Structure formats: C-alpha cells, structure tokens
Amino acid sequence: MPETSETNKPDFRACVPIRDLRDGCMIPGQADGEELVLVRRGDEFFAIAAHCTHYGGPLAEGLVVDDTVRCPWHHACFSLRNGEALRAPALDPVPCWRVERLGDKIFVREKFSPPPPKRGTEGPSSVVIVGGGAAGLAAADMLGREGYEGPLTIVSADASPPVDRPNLSKDYLAGTAQEDWIPLRPSDYYRDRRIDLLLHSRVSSLDTKRRRIVLENGKALEFGALLLATGADPVHLPIEGATDSQLHYLRTFADSKAIIAKASSAKRVVVLGASFIGLEVAASLRARGILVDVVAPDRQPLERVMGAEVGLFIRKLHEAHGVTFHLGETVSRVNGRTVTLTGGAVVDADFLVLGVGVRPSLALAEQAGLTVDRGIQVNEYLETSVVGIFAAGDAARWPDPHTGERIRVEHWVVAERQGQVAAKNILGRREKFDAVPFFWSQHYDVAINYLGHAEKWDAVEIDGSLDARDCAVTYKKGGRTLAFVTISRDLQSLQAEAAMEAEIRLQRHA
C-alpha cells in the first residue's frame, strides 16, 4: 500500500489487498489527510475514524467484537456499520467511510456520517431525571438519540451543568486540562434538544401515586416516567479543631476549583483516606509541586479493593513521587497548620482533603417508599419497586449476572451505561443491564484498569510484573474469575470483558 509523506501511514484511497486483512484485523491508515482504521469482519470490510470520541484512544489498538470495535483506553464501543457510540464513556459517534471490494482488493471511498437520531418515538408523557451526574446526562442523551421528543427535565443540585467528573481529581486538578474541557456538553446542547436543566435545585418530596416531585422552592413537576440518578455524597468527618475552610471534599466542579484555588499558595497538604479519589488528589497535587501526606487506617492503599500486592505497588509508586504515607492511623485533631495524628505524629498542612468514601443518596427514595437496601433496589431493567420509576448510577443496587449477587458500585462508566439502558427501558425497550463493571484510575503516568466486581476473593493471580508496570491481576473465588486488573495491557482487559460477556450469554441459552 502506498504511504503519504505527511502521515507515513497507508493511503486507503489506493487499493488494499484483501490478503493483508485477516478476520478481526484492524489496519491504521489515512484518506484525504484523515486518520482512519480499516477493519475486516468475516467477508465484510469497514472503515471508521481512528480515534475514540471520548479521550481520543487509538481504536486500532482495541478489540473487534462482532460488528463493533472497542476502545483500549476506557472500553467505549462503536458500531462498525455506522459509527454510532453504542456504550459509554463515549457519547458521540465516529465518522465512517464507504468500503468497496473489487476482486481481491479493497478501496475506501467517500466519507459518510452516522444516521441522525430517530424521530417521533413514542414514550411517556414526560420524563424527569433527578441528578445531573453521569447517569442523568447519559440517560437524557440516549432519550434524544432514541427519538423521544416529549418534555424532558433534569433536576440537579449542582451549580454546574453535568461535567466530566473523573477529570476533577485527575488532569484538571493537576493543571493539565483546561476548564472548558470539563463540561460533558456545551450550554447550547440543552437548548437545542429542549432539555430543561434545573441547576441549584433539590427535590424535597416524591409522590409515586400522583406521579410528581416537589422541589425545595415549592415547584411541582409531574412525570410520566422518572429516573433517580441521585448519586452519592462524600462522607464528612468531624475533626477536632478544624475549621470548615480547612477541610475540602471532592465531588463537584466547584469542589475541584476550590482545591485548586487553595493549592495556588499551599506548600503542604494532608489527604485523609487512601481511596482512589484521595490518591488521585495526591498525585495531582504533587504535579503542582505540593508536598502531600496521606493518612489512612489501611495497612496498604486500596488493599480492600485490589489486595495487598497491588496496594503495595501503588504505595511505592506514590512514594517514588514524594508522597509520605501515615498508614494505620487517622487525624486526631487540627490546630491551625498543625495536624496531629492518632499515633502522636505531627505534620504541617495548609489544608486537608478528605477522601474517605461516599454514601448513596437514598433519602428521596426512602421518603417515597421505594424498596431500599444499601441502595435503591432495581430489577435487571433498572426499574424500581414502582412501575415507571427507574434508578441508575451510584445509588442503584442491581442484580449483577456476573457475580449472581445484588451489587452497587461507584464507577463513572457504569453510571453512564446504566443511564443509557434506563433511558431505553423508559421507552419500553426492555433491555437488561448486563455490562461488566469497569473503571480506570490514573496515578502519575500509570493507568490502572479494573474490570468486574470482587468484594471478596480467595485467590489472586499475577501475570507479569507490577514493578515493571506490565501485568494482569486476576481475582478469583471458588475458581471463578470475578475481577481483572491490568496495567499496560489494555487489549487483554478488553478480551477479558468480552469473555465475561460471552459467559453470560452462554448461561442464558443453557
């Protein structure tokens, strides 16, 4: 295949011999200066844009599953046929090109855009979404893509429109992401799609019989269908001697901005809690040159989630970047800049960031009489105990087909995917939520991908080397794989996801 001097990649306008493309194979190239990927699936050939619309991941390094391609970075999924973004975290489609086969050669022809959203889909008289986070925005977006044109309202307690929350503790807090990258959608998105976005708004009551919610300002909203995407709230700890201005939590855009403002003049910060949020905050503050002390009661960071071996690796990674750990203890009291730990040690801090976990926001569901058990109980279609009322995201507890248990997780991608499935089911699609839970965490230049869900395990198998930052860690119980952690093995993570999904399909047809 001829190459262009500009990109040094094959020019797909010229012919591509079929022998160069195996089934499931992807070849990166270009056409008219645009990067794209040529894909073979059986006797069919597809050409799509080379980069994921989420964070720009290279699709050629991903995985072809049936007639889709999955991004190696964060597991977004696109249709090879029309470029549609089938699963979050990508919300926008990728362009495609028409492919023509002539004898034993393939030619990439003209570019075409994905089909426009459906129009005029029947649905409830109105839809109200409570919560302006990942699940709420993804649900509203999917309702529009599925052709729902009825009244649609998002009620959000936040001051900002839905934002890319994972970035608040990662690149944005570190100072490497611009503020205008953070909103998930531009302001005109809501106007153009006739979405009534109510910010600074809290719901005081939910009447399931009269099918309405009442806001704290007294305004009542009736609904034909309701999605509770109320999320979770940070756990607040009382600390003797600490003033409110000294204690920071990270959940909203405003929270991240407040920490950044404080960091501009800070020299040393205490992070209380060795959670994912706490450690990502530590890494981001170190990127700003601030000294960080992490105080946590754990023996190793993240040991309860990923085990002692991975926890030790993460600890050494942070220590190599200058973070000081005080494990097995917590903060006893604060006196000005002096922070006293329960073990008696004293450290200085300009302020503290608390990342000690979150609690699902259940008050509204409990007040309305919905079934609640450590989360809002939903069925496989994400519908609550009341018909026409759905729940998704951090507050929802659903029957997970992979573990056989009811679980609730606090993952961004899970929340978005649940919002998408809930939206379809609001429109009567009856689609089961069976996605494998997935999240990623960034620590300096190390990305950690976690697939599945394991609250307990009896065996941990490490393939490769944690210290070399090239490994796959499998968590098993009774010989069955429950979760899979990878570092620098993105394709292996995608393959494990596809295998878990295939296992569920086999069980259903058994």
N, C-alpha and C positions, 0 to 999 in steps of 0.2 A: 504494500500500500504506500502511495506517495505521502510524504510529510511536508508540512508547511514550515518555513523558517521561523515564523512568529511563535508557534506553539510547540514545535518539534513533536507534534502528535499526528497520527494518521488523518488524512483528509478523506472523510467518508463520502464526499461528493464523487470521488473516484470509486472504483469498484473495490469490494472486499470479497476475497474468495471464501466461499462457504466453508471450505476445509479449515479456515482459520478460526472458526467459531464452533466450539463444542456446545452441546446442550447444557444450559445453565451458565455458560461462559459469558463474561462481560469484557468488552474492549473499550478503553477510553480513547477518544479521538476528538475531531472538530469538524464543523461545517460552517462555512462563511464566517469564521472567526469565533464561533461559539463552541464551548466545550460540551460534549455530549458523550453518551455511553451507548454502545451497540450491544444488544442482548439477544441471545438465541434461547428460545423455549420450544423444544421439540422441532417441528418444522416451521415455526413462526419466528419472525425477527422483529425486534423493536428498537427504537432509538429515542432516548429521553435525555433531558438535561443532566449534566454530570454531577451537580451538587444539590444536596438536600436543602429545602427551603427553611429549615429550622435554624441550624447554625452553620450550614454550608459543608456538611460532611461529604466526603467523596463516595458517591454511590457505587463506583466501580470496585470499591473495596468491601462492598456489602454482600448481601446474600439474595439470590433469586429463589423465591418460594412460589410455586405455581405461576400465576401471571402477575406477580408483584416483585418489587425489589425493596429491600430493607436497608436503611442507613446504618453503617457500622458504629456511628458515634452514640446515638440515643434511640435507635430502634424505630424511627419513623418508617412508615410503609407507604409506598406509592404504587398505583396501578401502572403496569407496563403499557396497557392499551390506550389510556387517555391521560395519564399523568396525575390523576386525582390523588390527593393526600388522604389515604384510607384510614390511617391511625396516627394519633398524636405521638410525639410532640409537634410534628409538622402540621400546620393548619392550611397552608397554601399549596396548590398543585405545582408540578413542574411541567414545562412545555415538552412537547413531543415532536417527532419528525416522521413523516411517512416513509416507509421502507419498501422497496420494490426488489423482487427477486427475478433475475433474468438468467436462466440456465444455472450455472454453478457459481454465479456472482450475486452480490448484494449491493444495492445502491440506495443511499439516503437521499430522499427528495425534499419536498417543501416542509417547512415547519407548520405545525398546527397547534392551536390552543385547546385546553380541556373544554368539554362541553359546559355551557353556562348552567347555573343552578336550576333545579326543577322549579316549575311554577304552578301555583294553584293547588298544592297538595292539601287535601282535607285534613283537618286536625281539630283540636279543642277550640272552644270559643275564644279562649285567651290562655296565655302561658305566663306564669310568674316564676322567676328564678330568684331565690333568696341566697345571695352570696356572689361576690364579684371576684372570685378567685379562679383557679384553673378549671374546675368542673363547671362553674357557671358560665364562663366565657366560651368554653368548648361546646357546651350544650346550645347556647344561643347561636353560635356559628353553624353548628350542624343543623339546627332547625331551619336556618336560612338556606343551607345547601340542599336540604331535603324538600324545599319548596313551600315551607309554611309561611303564610302571609298574614296571619291573624295578629292581634295585639300581643306584643312581647315586651315584658318588663324585667329588668334586672335590678334588684334591690341590694345595695352594697353599703356596709357600714364604713368602708374605706373612704378616704378623701380623694384617692386617685382612681382613675379607670383601671380595669384589670391590667396587671403588669407581669413581666417575666420574673416571677418570684425567685427561681433558683439563682438568678444573676445578682440578687440583692446581697447574698453572702459571698459571692464569687467575684467575677470580673468587675462589677460595678463598685462594690465595696473596696476592691483592690485598686481602683482608679484606672482600669484598662478598658472599661466600657462606657460609652457616652450615655448621658441621661436620656437622649431621645431614642436610644435603642430599647429602653426598658418597657414602655407600653406595648402590650400584645397587639393592639390595633390602634391606628390613628383616630383622632377625635371624630373625623367625618365618617368613619366606618359605622358608628351607631346611628348617625343621622340618615345616611344613605340606606341603611337596612331597616329603618324605622324601629330601632330598639330604644325603648325608653329606659335610660340608665339613670337610676336614682342613687346619687352618692350621698355620703353623710347620713344615711338612712338606716334605722334599725327597726326590726319588726317586734312589736310588743305582744301580739297575740295571733294565733292561728285558729280559725273556726272551721273544722273539717265538714261540718254539716251544712253551713251556709256558704262554704267554699269561698272564703275570703280571709285576707290577712289585714291587720291594722298596724300601721306604723306608729312610732312613738310620738310623731307630730299629730296624730289623730286621723290621718288619711287612711281610708279603707280601699283595698284593691280586691276585686273579685277575680276568680280564676276558674278556667275550665280544667287546667292541669297545673300542678305545682311541682317544682324541683327544689328540694332542700339541699343546698350546697354550702352549708354554714361553716364548714371547715373546722379548724381547731384554734384554740387560744393558747399562747405561751403560759407555762406555769410560772407564777410570780412567787418569789420567796421573800419573806420579811428578813431583813438583815439589820441587826442592831447597829445603830449609829449612822447608817447610810441614808443620805437624802435622796429624794426622787431624781434629782438631776444627776446623781452619780450612777444610777442603775439604768441600764439600757437593755431592751429586748429587741429581737429582730424578727418581724413578721411582715411588716408593710413597707411600702416605698418610703413613707415618712420616717419609719424607724431607721432604715438604712441611711437616709440623708442626715438624720440626727447624729448617728455614729460617725459619719464622715466629717460632719461639722466639728465634732469634739476631737476627732483624730487630727485635725489640721494643726492643733497646738499641743497634742499629747506626746509624751515620751514613753510612758509605760501604762499598760492596760492589763487588768485581770479578767480572764474569761472563766466564768464559773460553769463547769459542765463540759465533759469531753464527748459531746454529741456531734453529729455531722455538722449541724449549724455552728456549734461552738468551735470546732476545729477549722471549719472553712473561714469563720471570722478570724481566727488566729492567723491562718495563712494570709488572708487579705491584709490584715494589719501589719504583719511582717513585711509584706510587699511595699508598705508605706514607710518602712523603716522604724516601726514602733516596737519596743520590747514587749513581749507577751508572756504572762504567767498563766498557765491553765491549771485550774484547781478542780478536782473531781474525786468522788468517793470510790471510783472504779480502780481495779488493780491494773488494768490496761485500757487505753482508749478504745471504745467501741467493742469491747470484749463480748458484751451480751448479744451483740448483733452479728459479729464476724469471727468471734473466737479469739483465743489468746495469741495465736501465731500472727494473724493479720493485725491484731491490736498492737503487738509489739513492733511490727513493721511500721505502722502508722506513727507510733510514738517516736521511733528512731528517725523517721522522715522529718517530723516537725522539729525534733531536737537538732538535726543537722542544719535546720534553717533558723536556729537560735531561740526556739520556744523552750521555756522552762516548765516542767511538769511538777505538780504537787498532788500526787495521787494518794488515795486512801484517806482523804480528808476534805473538808469544805471550809467556807468562810465563817468565822465565828462572829466577828464584828468589824466595823469600819469606823475610823476616827480621822476625819479629814482625808489626807492622802495615805494614811497608814491602814493597811488591811491585815488583820490578824486571822490566822488560820486555826483550825481546831487542834492541830498538833503543836501549836505555840509559835510557829514561824511567823515572821512579819515581812510583808512585801509592800512596796510603794505602788500606787496606781493613781492615774489621773481620773479614771472612771472604770466601771465594771460592765461587762456584757454577760448577761445570763442566758445560757442555752441549756436549760435543764429539762427540756421536754415540753410537750403540749398536751392539752386535754381537748377531746372533741366537744364542739359546741352543740349541746343537746337540749338546752333549756326550752327552746321553742317546740321541739318535737315532744318533749315530756309534757309541756303545758297542754298540748293538743291531744294527748292521749295516744300517741303513736307508740308502737312497741319499741322499747329501747332496752338494750343490754350491752353496756360498754360501747355503744354506738347505735345509730339508727338502724334497726333491723330491716333489711330488704331481701327480696327473693332474687332468683337468678336474672330477672329482668330489671332489677334495681327499683322495684316498686315496694313501697312501704306497706304496713298493715292496713292502710286506707287506699282504696282504689283511686287511681288518678293522681296520687301524691308519690313522688319518686325522691330518692336521695342518692347523692354521689359525692365522692371525694373523701376528705379526711374524716368526716363524721359518719360515714356509712359502713356498716358491717354486713358483708355479703357471704353467701355460700361459695367458697372457692373450690372449683372442681379439681384443682391440682393437689391440694392438701386434704380435701374431704372435710374441711372444717370451716366454720364461720370465722372470717378474719376481717380486721380493719387495719389499713396501712396508711401511712402519711407520705405518699410518694406523689410527686408532681405529675409524672406521666400517667400513673394510674388514675389520678383525679380527672385529668383531661379525657382519657379514654372512657371513663365511666360517664362523664358528662356527654360525650358523643353517643354512647349507647343509650343512655337515659332519654336523650332527645329523640332518637329513633323510636323508642318504645312509647314515648308520649304521642307519637304519630301512629302508633299501632303496629309497628314493625315486628314486635315480639322477637327481638334479638337477645340472646343470652349473653351476659357478660362473662367471658371465659379467658380473657387475656392473662398472660403470665405477668405478674407484677415485676416492674423494672424501675430502677433508679440509678443515677450516677452521682458521684461526689468527686470534686476536684480539690486536690491538695498540692499547691505549687504546680509543678509540671507533671504530676501523676494523676491520671484519671482512673477511678475505681468504678467498675460497673457491677451492679448487683441484680441478679435475676432470680425470681421465685420468692419463696417466703418460708423461713425456718425460725420458729420461736425456740425450738429445742432440737438437738441433734445428738447422735451417739457416735458419729464418725466424721472426721474431717480429712479430706484427701487433697494434697497439694501437688499439682503437676507443674513442674518448672521451679522457678526461684523467686521468692518475694524480694530478696535483696537485689536481684538483677532486674527487678520490676518487669518481669515477664513470667506470668503464671496464671493458672486457673485453679480455683479452690472450690471443691465440691463438698456440700454439707448433706449428710445422709442420716436417715433414721430408719432402722429396720431394713437396711439395704436399698432403700428407695431415695433417689435424689430429690431434695426439697429446694435447694438453693445453689446458686452458682455465682462465684465472684471471679472477675477477670481483671488483670492488669496487662495492658498492651496485647490483648488477644480479643479484639473486637469481633472478628469473624467467628471465633469459637463461641462467643456469647450469643451471637445470632443463631448459630447452629443449635445450641442448647435450647434456645427459645422455641425454635421450630420443632425440635424433638419433643419438648414438653407439650406443645400444642397437638402434635400428632398422636401422642399418648392419649390425650383426652378424646380425640376423635375416635380412636380405636375402642375406647371404653364405651362410648355412646353407641357404637354399632355392634358391640359384643352381644 
